[in-house]
């Protein structure tokens, strides 16, 4: 019975896991943040209270 021969199926399993673990994450991580982040200044903005007219 050919289903009991593990040689081709084990190779297919290992190559598919190599693709899932090595190739696909590197391709997807390149698209997550294509632009570099610029740091935001840490200065606090002045907030003024607003008196309601009623």
mmCIF file of the N, C-alpha and C atoms, coordinates in Angstrom:
data_MODEL
# 
_entry.id   MODEL 
# 
loop_
_atom_site.group_PDB 
_atom_site.id 
_atom_site.type_symbol 
_atom_site.label_atom_id 
_atom_site.label_alt_id 
_atom_site.label_comp_id 
_atom_site.label_asym_id 
_atom_site.label_entity_id 
_atom_site.label_seq_id 
_atom_site.pdbx_PDB_ins_code 
_atom_site.Cartn_x 
_atom_site.Cartn_y 
_atom_site.Cartn_z 
_atom_site.occupancy 
_atom_site.B_iso_or_equiv 
_atom_site.pdbx_formal_charge 
_atom_site.auth_seq_id 
_atom_site.auth_comp_id 
_atom_site.auth_asym_id 
_atom_site.auth_atom_id 
_atom_site.pdbx_PDB_model_num 
ATOM 1   N N  . UNK A 1 1  ? 0.848   -1.184 0.000  1.00 0.00 ? 1  UNK A N  1 
ATOM 2   C CA . UNK A 1 1  ? 0.000   0.000  0.000  1.00 0.00 ? 1  UNK A CA 1 
ATOM 3   C C  . UNK A 1 1  ? 0.894   1.248  0.000  1.00 0.00 ? 1  UNK A C  1 
ATOM 4   N N  . UNK A 1 2  ? 0.674   2.174  -0.910 1.00 0.00 ? 2  UNK A N  1 
ATOM 5   C CA . UNK A 1 2  ? 1.559   3.338  -0.997 1.00 0.00 ? 2  UNK A CA 1 
ATOM 6   C C  . UNK A 1 2  ? 1.363   4.344  0.128  1.00 0.00 ? 2  UNK A C  1 
ATOM 7   N N  . UNK A 1 3  ? 0.237   4.290  0.841  1.00 0.00 ? 3  UNK A N  1 
ATOM 8   C CA . UNK A 1 3  ? 0.014   5.237  1.922  1.00 0.00 ? 3  UNK A CA 1 
ATOM 9   C C  . UNK A 1 3  ? 0.948   4.991  3.106  1.00 0.00 ? 3  UNK A C  1 
ATOM 10  N N  . UNK A 1 4  ? 1.466   3.783  3.222  1.00 0.00 ? 4  UNK A N  1 
ATOM 11  C CA . UNK A 1 4  ? 2.319   3.459  4.350  1.00 0.00 ? 4  UNK A CA 1 
ATOM 12  C C  . UNK A 1 4  ? 3.778   3.848  4.121  1.00 0.00 ? 4  UNK A C  1 
ATOM 13  N N  . UNK A 1 5  ? 4.119   4.237  2.920  1.00 0.00 ? 5  UNK A N  1 
ATOM 14  C CA . UNK A 1 5  ? 5.494   4.661  2.624  1.00 0.00 ? 5  UNK A CA 1 
ATOM 15  C C  . UNK A 1 5  ? 5.638   6.124  3.049  1.00 0.00 ? 5  UNK A C  1 
ATOM 16  N N  . UNK A 1 6  ? 6.406   6.424  4.108  1.00 0.00 ? 6  UNK A N  1 
ATOM 17  C CA . UNK A 1 6  ? 6.468   7.794  4.620  1.00 0.00 ? 6  UNK A CA 1 
ATOM 18  C C  . UNK A 1 6  ? 7.443   8.705  3.874  1.00 0.00 ? 6  UNK A C  1 
ATOM 19  N N  . UNK A 1 7  ? 8.210   8.166  2.937  1.00 0.00 ? 7  UNK A N  1 
ATOM 20  C CA . UNK A 1 7  ? 9.250   8.976  2.306  1.00 0.00 ? 7  UNK A CA 1 
ATOM 21  C C  . UNK A 1 7  ? 8.712   10.218 1.592  1.00 0.00 ? 7  UNK A C  1 
ATOM 22  N N  . UNK A 1 8  ? 7.793   10.126 0.635  1.00 0.00 ? 8  UNK A N  1 
ATOM 23  C CA . UNK A 1 8  ? 7.376   11.372 -0.023 1.00 0.00 ? 8  UNK A CA 1 
ATOM 24  C C  . UNK A 1 8  ? 6.552   12.274 0.888  1.00 0.00 ? 8  UNK A C  1 
ATOM 25  N N  . UNK A 1 9  ? 5.763   11.707 1.782  1.00 0.00 ? 9  UNK A N  1 
ATOM 26  C CA . UNK A 1 9  ? 4.905   12.531 2.630  1.00 0.00 ? 9  UNK A CA 1 
ATOM 27  C C  . UNK A 1 9  ? 5.703   13.250 3.697  1.00 0.00 ? 9  UNK A C  1 
ATOM 28  N N  . UNK A 1 10 ? 6.747   12.609 4.200  1.00 0.00 ? 10 UNK A N  1 
ATOM 29  C CA . UNK A 1 10 ? 7.585   13.278 5.195  1.00 0.00 ? 10 UNK A CA 1 
ATOM 30  C C  . UNK A 1 10 ? 8.360   14.432 4.567  1.00 0.00 ? 10 UNK A C  1 
ATOM 31  N N  . UNK A 1 11 ? 8.818   14.257 3.352  1.00 0.00 ? 11 UNK A N  1 
ATOM 32  C CA . UNK A 1 11 ? 9.513   15.344 2.660  1.00 0.00 ? 11 UNK A CA 1 
ATOM 33  C C  . UNK A 1 11 ? 8.562   16.502 2.390  1.00 0.00 ? 11 UNK A C  1 
ATOM 34  N N  . UNK A 1 12 ? 7.346   16.198 1.978  1.00 0.00 ? 12 UNK A N  1 
ATOM 35  C CA . UNK A 1 12 ? 6.352   17.248 1.741  1.00 0.00 ? 12 UNK A CA 1 
ATOM 36  C C  . UNK A 1 12 ? 6.037   17.972 3.044  1.00 0.00 ? 12 UNK A C  1 
ATOM 37  N N  . UNK A 1 13 ? 5.921   17.245 4.130  1.00 0.00 ? 13 UNK A N  1 
ATOM 38  C CA . UNK A 1 13 ? 5.648   17.848 5.429  1.00 0.00 ? 13 UNK A CA 1 
ATOM 39  C C  . UNK A 1 13 ? 6.783   18.773 5.860  1.00 0.00 ? 13 UNK A C  1 
ATOM 40  N N  . UNK A 1 14 ? 8.015   18.320 5.738  1.00 0.00 ? 14 UNK A N  1 
ATOM 41  C CA . UNK A 1 14 ? 9.135   19.150 6.179  1.00 0.00 ? 14 UNK A CA 1 
ATOM 42  C C  . UNK A 1 14 ? 9.305   20.382 5.298  1.00 0.00 ? 14 UNK A C  1 
ATOM 43  N N  . UNK A 1 15 ? 9.150   20.243 3.983  1.00 0.00 ? 15 UNK A N  1 
ATOM 44  C CA . UNK A 1 15 ? 9.287   21.409 3.109  1.00 0.00 ? 15 UNK A CA 1 
ATOM 45  C C  . UNK A 1 15 ? 8.161   22.408 3.326  1.00 0.00 ? 15 UNK A C  1 
ATOM 46  N N  . UNK A 1 16 ? 6.963   21.922 3.573  1.00 0.00 ? 16 UNK A N  1 
ATOM 47  C CA . UNK A 1 16 ? 5.864   22.857 3.823  1.00 0.00 ? 16 UNK A CA 1 
ATOM 48  C C  . UNK A 1 16 ? 6.075   23.595 5.140  1.00 0.00 ? 16 UNK A C  1 
ATOM 49  N N  . UNK A 1 17 ? 6.583   22.911 6.188  1.00 0.00 ? 17 UNK A N  1 
ATOM 50  C CA . UNK A 1 17 ? 6.863   23.603 7.436  1.00 0.00 ? 17 UNK A CA 1 
ATOM 51  C C  . UNK A 1 17 ? 8.013   24.581 7.296  1.00 0.00 ? 17 UNK A C  1 
ATOM 52  N N  . UNK A 1 18 ? 9.008   24.263 6.485  1.00 0.00 ? 18 UNK A N  1 
ATOM 53  C CA . UNK A 1 18 ? 10.080  25.221 6.242  1.00 0.00 ? 18 UNK A CA 1 
ATOM 54  C C  . UNK A 1 18 ? 9.549   26.460 5.551  1.00 0.00 ? 18 UNK A C  1 
ATOM 55  N N  . UNK A 1 19 ? 8.635   26.283 4.622  1.00 0.00 ? 19 UNK A N  1 
ATOM 56  C CA . UNK A 1 19 ? 8.038   27.438 3.950  1.00 0.00 ? 19 UNK A CA 1 
ATOM 57  C C  . UNK A 1 19 ? 7.230   28.265 4.941  1.00 0.00 ? 19 UNK A C  1 
ATOM 58  N N  . UNK A 1 20 ? 6.445   27.590 5.779  1.00 0.00 ? 20 UNK A N  1 
ATOM 59  C CA . UNK A 1 20 ? 5.620   28.321 6.746  1.00 0.00 ? 20 UNK A CA 1 
ATOM 60  C C  . UNK A 1 20 ? 6.447   29.040 7.802  1.00 0.00 ? 20 UNK A C  1 
ATOM 61  N N  . UNK A 1 21 ? 7.576   28.465 8.200  1.00 0.00 ? 21 UNK A N  1 
ATOM 62  C CA . UNK A 1 21 ? 8.352   29.038 9.293  1.00 0.00 ? 21 UNK A CA 1 
ATOM 63  C C  . UNK A 1 21 ? 9.448   30.000 8.853  1.00 0.00 ? 21 UNK A C  1 
ATOM 64  N N  . UNK A 1 22 ? 9.891   29.926 7.606  1.00 0.00 ? 22 UNK A N  1 
ATOM 65  C CA . UNK A 1 22 ? 11.011  30.762 7.176  1.00 0.00 ? 22 UNK A CA 1 
ATOM 66  C C  . UNK A 1 22 ? 10.599  31.780 6.125  1.00 0.00 ? 22 UNK A C  1 
ATOM 67  N N  . UNK A 1 23 ? 9.974   31.336 5.071  1.00 0.00 ? 23 UNK A N  1 
ATOM 68  C CA . UNK A 1 23 ? 9.731   32.222 3.932  1.00 0.00 ? 23 UNK A CA 1 
ATOM 69  C C  . UNK A 1 23 ? 8.544   33.146 4.166  1.00 0.00 ? 23 UNK A C  1 
ATOM 70  N N  . UNK A 1 24 ? 7.430   32.622 4.628  1.00 0.00 ? 24 UNK A N  1 
ATOM 71  C CA . UNK A 1 24 ? 6.217   33.442 4.776  1.00 0.00 ? 24 UNK A CA 1 
ATOM 72  C C  . UNK A 1 24 ? 6.371   34.525 5.852  1.00 0.00 ? 24 UNK A C  1 
ATOM 73  N N  . UNK A 1 25 ? 6.941   34.251 7.039  1.00 0.00 ? 25 UNK A N  1 
ATOM 74  C CA . UNK A 1 25 ? 7.089   35.344 8.018  1.00 0.00 ? 25 UNK A CA 1 
ATOM 75  C C  . UNK A 1 25 ? 7.999   36.470 7.548  1.00 0.00 ? 25 UNK A C  1 
ATOM 76  N N  . UNK A 1 26 ? 9.063   36.154 6.824  1.00 0.00 ? 26 UNK A N  1 
ATOM 77  C CA . UNK A 1 26 ? 9.934   37.226 6.358  1.00 0.00 ? 26 UNK A CA 1 
ATOM 78  C C  . UNK A 1 26 ? 9.237   38.089 5.319  1.00 0.00 ? 26 UNK A C  1 
ATOM 79  N N  . UNK A 1 27 ? 8.407   37.487 4.480  1.00 0.00 ? 27 UNK A N  1 
ATOM 80  C CA . UNK A 1 27 ? 7.689   38.280 3.489  1.00 0.00 ? 27 UNK A CA 1 
ATOM 81  C C  . UNK A 1 27 ? 6.612   39.137 4.135  1.00 0.00 ? 27 UNK A C  1 
ATOM 82  N N  . UNK A 1 28 ? 5.944   38.628 5.158  1.00 0.00 ? 28 UNK A N  1 
ATOM 83  C CA . UNK A 1 28 ? 4.892   39.416 5.794  1.00 0.00 ? 28 UNK A CA 1 
ATOM 84  C C  . UNK A 1 28 ? 5.462   40.492 6.717  1.00 0.00 ? 28 UNK A C  1 
ATOM 85  N N  . UNK A 1 29 ? 6.581   40.228 7.360  1.00 0.00 ? 29 UNK A N  1 
ATOM 86  C CA . UNK A 1 29 ? 7.160   41.237 8.243  1.00 0.00 ? 29 UNK A CA 1 
ATOM 87  C C  . UNK A 1 29 ? 7.722   42.420 7.469  1.00 0.00 ? 29 UNK A C  1 
ATOM 88  N N  . UNK A 1 30 ? 8.043   42.244 6.212  1.00 0.00 ? 30 UNK A N  1 
ATOM 89  C CA . UNK A 1 30 ? 8.507   43.364 5.404  1.00 0.00 ? 30 UNK A CA 1 
ATOM 90  C C  . UNK A 1 30 ? 7.390   44.346 5.104  1.00 0.00 ? 30 UNK A C  1 
ATOM 91  N N  . UNK A 1 31 ? 6.152   43.911 5.189  1.00 0.00 ? 31 UNK A N  1 
ATOM 92  C CA . UNK A 1 31 ? 5.029   44.777 4.853  1.00 0.00 ? 31 UNK A CA 1 
ATOM 93  C C  . UNK A 1 31 ? 4.336   45.366 6.069  1.00 0.00 ? 31 UNK A C  1 
ATOM 94  N N  . UNK A 1 32 ? 4.715   44.987 7.259  1.00 0.00 ? 32 UNK A N  1 
ATOM 95  C CA . UNK A 1 32 ? 4.032   45.500 8.447  1.00 0.00 ? 32 UNK A CA 1 
ATOM 96  C C  . UNK A 1 32 ? 4.382   46.966 8.677  1.00 0.00 ? 32 UNK A C  1 
ATOM 97  N N  . UNK A 1 33 ? 5.679   47.309 8.683  1.00 0.00 ? 33 UNK A N  1 
ATOM 98  C CA . UNK A 1 33 ? 6.100   48.690 8.875  1.00 0.00 ? 33 UNK A CA 1 
ATOM 99  C C  . UNK A 1 33 ? 7.076   49.070 7.771  1.00 0.00 ? 33 UNK A C  1 
ATOM 100 N N  . UNK A 1 34 ? 6.580   49.446 6.618  1.00 0.00 ? 34 UNK A N  1 
ATOM 101 C CA . UNK A 1 34 ? 7.509   49.799 5.538  1.00 0.00 ? 34 UNK A CA 1 
ATOM 102 C C  . UNK A 1 34 ? 8.214   51.133 5.774  1.00 0.00 ? 34 UNK A C  1 
ATOM 103 N N  . UNK A 1 35 ? 7.613   52.035 6.546  1.00 0.00 ? 35 UNK A N  1 
ATOM 104 C CA . UNK A 1 35 ? 8.222   53.337 6.816  1.00 0.00 ? 35 UNK A CA 1 
ATOM 105 C C  . UNK A 1 35 ? 8.819   53.340 8.211  1.00 0.00 ? 35 UNK A C  1 
ATOM 106 N N  . UNK A 1 36 ? 9.895   54.081 8.363  1.00 0.00 ? 36 UNK A N  1 
ATOM 107 C CA . UNK A 1 36 ? 10.493  54.185 9.689  1.00 0.00 ? 36 UNK A CA 1 
ATOM 108 C C  . UNK A 1 36 ? 9.699   55.166 10.542 1.00 0.00 ? 36 UNK A C  1 
ATOM 109 N N  . UNK A 1 37 ? 9.623   54.876 11.805 1.00 0.00 ? 37 UNK A N  1 
ATOM 110 C CA . UNK A 1 37 ? 8.866   55.718 12.718 1.00 0.00 ? 37 UNK A CA 1 
ATOM 111 C C  . UNK A 1 37 ? 9.683   56.948 13.096 1.00 0.00 ? 37 UNK A C  1 
ATOM 112 N N  . UNK A 1 38 ? 9.006   58.069 13.194 1.00 0.00 ? 38 UNK A N  1 
ATOM 113 C CA . UNK A 1 38 ? 9.661   59.283 13.661 1.00 0.00 ? 38 UNK A CA 1 
ATOM 114 C C  . UNK A 1 38 ? 9.225   59.534 15.094 1.00 0.00 ? 38 UNK A C  1 
ATOM 115 N N  . UNK A 1 39 ? 10.145  59.855 15.989 1.00 0.00 ? 39 UNK A N  1 
ATOM 116 C CA . UNK A 1 39 ? 9.758   60.064 17.389 1.00 0.00 ? 39 UNK A CA 1 
ATOM 117 C C  . UNK A 1 39 ? 8.946   61.356 17.547 1.00 0.00 ? 39 UNK A C  1 
ATOM 118 N N  . UNK A 1 40 ? 7.951   61.281 18.406 1.00 0.00 ? 40 UNK A N  1 
ATOM 119 C CA . UNK A 1 40 ? 7.099   62.433 18.681 1.00 0.00 ? 40 UNK A CA 1 
ATOM 120 C C  . UNK A 1 40 ? 7.731   63.227 19.817 1.00 0.00 ? 40 UNK A C  1 
ATOM 121 N N  . UNK A 1 41 ? 7.664   64.551 19.712 1.00 0.00 ? 41 UNK A N  1 
ATOM 122 C CA . UNK A 1 41 ? 8.247   65.380 20.764 1.00 0.00 ? 41 UNK A CA 1 
ATOM 123 C C  . UNK A 1 41 ? 7.478   65.189 22.065 1.00 0.00 ? 41 UNK A C  1 
ATOM 124 N N  . UNK A 1 42 ? 8.201   65.270 23.162 1.00 0.00 ? 42 UNK A N  1 
ATOM 125 C CA . UNK A 1 42 ? 7.614   64.985 24.465 1.00 0.00 ? 42 UNK A CA 1 
ATOM 126 C C  . UNK A 1 42 ? 7.120   66.236 25.174 1.00 0.00 ? 42 UNK A C  1 
ATOM 127 N N  . UNK A 1 43 ? 7.110   67.386 24.512 1.00 0.00 ? 43 UNK A N  1 
ATOM 128 C CA . UNK A 1 43 ? 6.672   68.604 25.198 1.00 0.00 ? 43 UNK A CA 1 
ATOM 129 C C  . UNK A 1 43 ? 5.161   68.587 25.400 1.00 0.00 ? 43 UNK A C  1 
ATOM 130 N N  . UNK A 1 44 ? 4.742   69.119 26.534 1.00 0.00 ? 44 UNK A N  1 
ATOM 131 C CA . UNK A 1 44 ? 3.321   69.135 26.864 1.00 0.00 ? 44 UNK A CA 1 
ATOM 132 C C  . UNK A 1 44 ? 2.673   70.378 26.272 1.00 0.00 ? 44 UNK A C  1 
ATOM 133 N N  . UNK A 1 45 ? 1.487   70.193 25.753 1.00 0.00 ? 45 UNK A N  1 
ATOM 134 C CA . UNK A 1 45 ? 0.754   71.324 25.191 1.00 0.00 ? 45 UNK A CA 1 
ATOM 135 C C  . UNK A 1 45 ? -0.007  72.050 26.300 1.00 0.00 ? 45 UNK A C  1 
ATOM 136 N N  . UNK A 1 46 ? -0.095  73.348 26.157 1.00 0.00 ? 46 UNK A N  1 
ATOM 137 C CA . UNK A 1 46 ? -0.828  74.119 27.157 1.00 0.00 ? 46 UNK A CA 1 
ATOM 138 C C  . UNK A 1 46 ? -2.319  73.960 26.890 1.00 0.00 ? 46 UNK A C  1 
ATOM 139 N N  . UNK A 1 47 ? -3.015  73.609 27.917 1.00 0.00 ? 47 UNK A N  1 
ATOM 140 C CA . UNK A 1 47 ? -4.464  73.499 27.809 1.00 0.00 ? 47 UNK A CA 1 
ATOM 141 C C  . UNK A 1 47 ? -5.086  74.633 28.608 1.00 0.00 ? 47 UNK A C  1 
ATOM 142 N N  . UNK A 1 48 ? -6.033  75.300 27.999 1.00 0.00 ? 48 UNK A N  1 
ATOM 143 C CA . UNK A 1 48 ? -6.722  76.402 28.676 1.00 0.00 ? 48 UNK A CA 1 
ATOM 144 C C  . UNK A 1 48 ? -8.139  75.968 28.996 1.00 0.00 ? 48 UNK A C  1 
ATOM 145 N N  . UNK A 1 49 ? -8.594  76.398 30.165 1.00 0.00 ? 49 UNK A N  1 
ATOM 146 C CA . UNK A 1 49 ? -9.977  76.067 30.527 1.00 0.00 ? 49 UNK A CA 1 
ATOM 147 C C  . UNK A 1 49 ? -10.927 76.939 29.722 1.00 0.00 ? 49 UNK A C  1 
ATOM 148 N N  . UNK A 1 50 ? -12.073 76.407 29.464 1.00 0.00 ? 50 UNK A N  1 
ATOM 149 C CA . UNK A 1 50 ? -13.062 77.110 28.655 1.00 0.00 ? 50 UNK A CA 1 
ATOM 150 C C  . UNK A 1 50 ? -14.273 77.376 29.540 1.00 0.00 ? 50 UNK A C  1 
ATOM 151 N N  . UNK A 1 51 ? -14.538 78.635 29.765 1.00 0.00 ? 51 UNK A N  1 
ATOM 152 C CA . UNK A 1 51 ? -15.693 78.992 30.590 1.00 0.00 ? 51 UNK A CA 1 
ATOM 153 C C  . UNK A 1 51 ? -16.935 79.002 29.703 1.00 0.00 ? 51 UNK A C  1 
ATOM 154 N N  . UNK A 1 52 ? -17.890 78.192 30.118 1.00 0.00 ? 52 UNK A N  1 
ATOM 155 C CA . UNK A 1 52 ? -19.128 78.126 29.344 1.00 0.00 ? 52 UNK A CA 1 
ATOM 156 C C  . UNK A 1 52 ? -19.950 79.390 29.598 1.00 0.00 ? 52 UNK A C  1 
ATOM 157 N N  . UNK A 1 53 ? -20.628 79.896 28.581 1.00 0.00 ? 53 UNK A N  1 
ATOM 158 C CA . UNK A 1 53 ? -21.333 81.167 28.725 1.00 0.00 ? 53 UNK A CA 1 
ATOM 159 C C  . UNK A 1 53 ? -22.648 81.110 29.505 1.00 0.00 ? 53 UNK A C  1 
ATOM 160 N N  . UNK A 1 54 ? -23.084 79.983 29.989 1.00 0.00 ? 54 UNK A N  1 
ATOM 161 C CA . UNK A 1 54 ? -24.356 79.965 30.716 1.00 0.00 ? 54 UNK A CA 1 
ATOM 162 C C  . UNK A 1 54 ? -24.186 79.971 32.195 1.00 0.00 ? 54 UNK A C  1 
# 
